[in-house]
Amino acid sequence: MMHKFFLGVGFLVSGVSVFSQGKPLYTFPLGVEAYTYRNSWPRGVEQTLDTIKMLGFTELEGGGGRMPPAEFRRLCDARGISIPSIGADYNKLLRAPDSVIDQARVLGAKYVMCSWIPHMDGVLSVEDAKKAVDDFNRVGKVLSEHGLTFCYHAHGYEFQPYEGGTLLDYIITKTDPRYVSFEMDIFWISFGGGDPVGLMKKYGSRWKLMHLKDLRKGAPKNLTGSTGPENDVPLGQGEEDIPAVLREAKNIGIKHYFIEDESVDPTVPVPQSIAYLKSLKE
């Protein structure tokens, strides 16, 4: 059933024909964020990886949860799936960086991503941001000494105004580019009121990784970094200008893109997003 659906949506997605003329705009390996299948992993790691492989994904961001990293790596290798990037909890990075380094080494990852700065009451403070800068510089240096690149994944709450810019501007400009890079999740950047293309133009190669996801048109925005799954829609069906995002991302050198879908059930939207990406032409 999945094969038939995937082929069906491939002919026309958001009014763009897959078979239109021109060179493909998206030319990189298909990647997926493990969180997309958060409800599937507990029901079977191998079955979930089989689904990921069937959809054509060859890159995965994340680990195997409670499964030993070596076993998860073996299962991924057997399916032709590499793991360029893993996620790591902020406090774990501070308290046990060696365990994160070991996990990345076993999984074959080159990037370690942190997606949340601890803060209270849904509002990131200046003090939170300043502490994060110090912590990121310190942790990033440790990771770099082991051949790893640390990336902070902005989550939208960093757009609190500060000194003529935002706290995200502060975090980017005050962290050491030798040790701290960034992953852009275009959904959360937009949700916080930011401009994904503008921020790529502004900070260039500081952005190393990207989450591809689309925000429902008309969805209310705020600075909490949190919203319901109903506001996550397939690529090309929301407010994000995906072609413009991809052009600028390629221009600044991003090479790893991960579709992330926070829908309760990704069975239908993920194939739609893949078909949309493949439909885009230069």
Solvent accessible surface area in square Angstrom, and as a share of the most:
residue,aa,sasa,rsa
1,M,191,0.85
2,M,40,0.18
3,H,114,0.51
4,K,156,0.66
5,F,63,0.26
6,F,46,0.19
7,L,120,0.60
8,G,45,0.43
9,V,23,0.13
10,G,15,0.14
11,F,123,0.51
12,L,116,0.58
13,V,10,0.05
14,S,63,0.41
15,G,62,0.60
16,V,50,0.29
17,S,43,0.28
18,V,28,0.16
19,F,141,0.59
20,S,45,0.29
21,Q,164,0.73
22,G,50,0.48
23,K,155,0.66
24,P,71,0.44
25,L,1,0.01
26,Y,23,0.09
27,T,85,0.49
28,F,51,0.21
29,P,63,0.40
30,L,18,0.09
31,G,1,0.01
32,V,0,0.00
33,E,15,0.07
34,A,13,0.10
35,Y,102,0.39
36,T,2,0.01
37,Y,11,0.04
38,R,60,0.22
39,N,67,0.34
40,S,25,0.16
41,W,39,0.14
42,P,112,0.70
43,R,178,0.65
44,G,16,0.15
45,V,28,0.16
46,E,86,0.39
47,Q,116,0.51
48,T,6,0.03
49,L,0,0.00
50,D,68,0.35
51,T,44,0.26
52,I,0,0.00
53,K,107,0.45
54,M,69,0.31
55,L,6,0.03
56,G,34,0.33
57,F,2,0.01
58,T,62,0.36
59,E,16,0.07
60,L,0,0.00
61,E,0,0.00
62,G,9,0.08
63,G,21,0.20
64,G,11,0.11
65,G,74,0.71
66,R,247,0.90
67,M,48,0.22
68,P,85,0.53
69,P,46,0.29
70,A,67,0.52
71,E,63,0.28
72,F,0,0.00
73,R,84,0.31
74,R,134,0.49
75,L,6,0.03
76,C,0,0.00
77,D,79,0.41
78,A,75,0.58
79,R,39,0.14
80,G,53,0.51
81,I,3,0.02
82,S,58,0.37
83,I,4,0.02
84,P,12,0.08
85,S,0,0.00
86,I,1,0.00
87,G,35,0.34
88,A,15,0.12
89,D,88,0.46
90,Y,14,0.05
91,N,54,0.28
92,K,90,0.38
93,L,4,0.02
94,L,52,0.26
95,R,196,0.72
96,A,39,0.30
97,P,31,0.20
98,D,95,0.49
99,S,48,0.31
100,V,1,0.01
101,I,13,0.07
102,D,70,0.36
103,Q,47,0.21
104,A,0,0.00
105,R,161,0.59
106,V,41,0.24
107,L,2,0.01
108,G,34,0.32
109,A,4,0.03
110,K,129,0.55
111,Y,39,0.15
112,V,0,0.00
113,M,13,0.06
114,C,1,0.01
115,S,38,0.25
116,W,97,0.34
117,I,3,0.01
118,P,58,0.36
119,H,30,0.13
120,M,153,0.68
121,D,135,0.70
122,G,29,0.28
123,V,80,0.46
124,L,2,0.01
125,S,40,0.26
126,V,44,0.25
127,E,123,0.55
128,D,34,0.18
129,A,0,0.00
130,K,90,0.38
131,K,111,0.47
132,A,0,0.00
133,V,10,0.05
134,D,89,0.46
135,D,7,0.04
136,F,5,0.02
137,N,38,0.19
138,R,129,0.47
139,V,8,0.05
140,G,0,0.00
141,K,91,0.38
142,V,47,0.27
143,L,0,0.00
144,S,41,0.26
145,E,113,0.50
146,H,108,0.48
147,G,59,0.57
148,L,13,0.06
149,T,45,0.26
150,F,1,0.01
151,C,0,0.00
152,Y,0,0.00
153,H,4,0.02
154,A,0,0.00
155,H,27,0.12
156,G,0,0.00
157,Y,0,0.00
158,E,0,0.00
159,F,24,0.10
160,Q,33,0.15
161,P,111,0.70
162,Y,44,0.17
163,E,148,0.66
164,G,93,0.89
165,G,25,0.24
166,T,30,0.17
167,L,2,0.01
168,L,0,0.00
169,D,21,0.11
170,Y,32,0.12
171,I,0,0.00
172,I,1,0.01
173,T,83,0.48
174,K,115,0.49
175,T,3,0.02
176,D,32,0.17
177,P,88,0.55
178,R,174,0.64
179,Y,43,0.16
180,V,0,0.00
181,S,5,0.03
182,F,0,0.00
183,E,0,0.00
184,M,0,0.00
185,D,0,0.00
186,I,0,0.00
187,F,3,0.01
188,W,9,0.03
189,I,0,0.00
190,S,6,0.04
191,F,2,0.01
192,G,9,0.09
193,G,60,0.58
194,G,17,0.16
195,D,83,0.43
196,P,11,0.07
197,V,31,0.18
198,G,27,0.26
199,L,18,0.09
200,M,0,0.00
201,K,131,0.56
202,K,125,0.53
203,Y,32,0.12
204,G,19,0.19
205,S,74,0.48
206,R,36,0.13
207,W,2,0.01
208,K,69,0.29
209,L,0,0.00
210,M,0,0.00
211,H,3,0.01
212,L,1,0.00
213,K,3,0.01
214,D,0,0.00
215,L,0,0.00
216,R,88,0.32
217,K,136,0.57
218,G,71,0.68
219,A,7,0.05
220,P,95,0.60
221,K,95,0.40
222,N,69,0.35
223,L,54,0.27
224,T,56,0.32
225,G,3,0.03
226,S,69,0.44
227,T,43,0.25
228,G,24,0.23
229,P,58,0.37
230,E,116,0.52
231,N,6,0.03
232,D,11,0.06
233,V,26,0.15
234,P,17,0.10
235,L,2,0.01
236,G,21,0.20
237,Q,83,0.37
238,G,7,0.07
239,E,69,0.31
240,E,16,0.07
241,D,85,0.44
242,I,0,0.00
243,P,32,0.20
244,A,30,0.23
245,V,3,0.01
246,L,1,0.00
247,R,113,0.41
248,E,17,0.08
249,A,0,0.00
250,K,60,0.25
251,N,113,0.58
252,I,28,0.14
253,G,38,0.37
254,I,1,0.00
255,K,124,0.52
256,H,40,0.18
257,Y,2,0.01
258,F,0,0.00
259,I,5,0.03
260,E,13,0.06
261,D,4,0.02
262,E,37,0.16
263,S,18,0.12
264,V,106,0.61
265,D,87,0.45
266,P,12,0.08
267,T,64,0.37
268,V,73,0.42
269,P,16,0.10
270,V,0,0.00
271,P,0,0.00
272,Q,41,0.18
273,S,2,0.01
274,I,0,0.00
275,A,3,0.02
276,Y,14,0.05
277,L,2,0.01
278,K,98,0.41
279,S,0,0.00
280,L,10,0.05
281,K,47,0.20
282,E,106,0.48
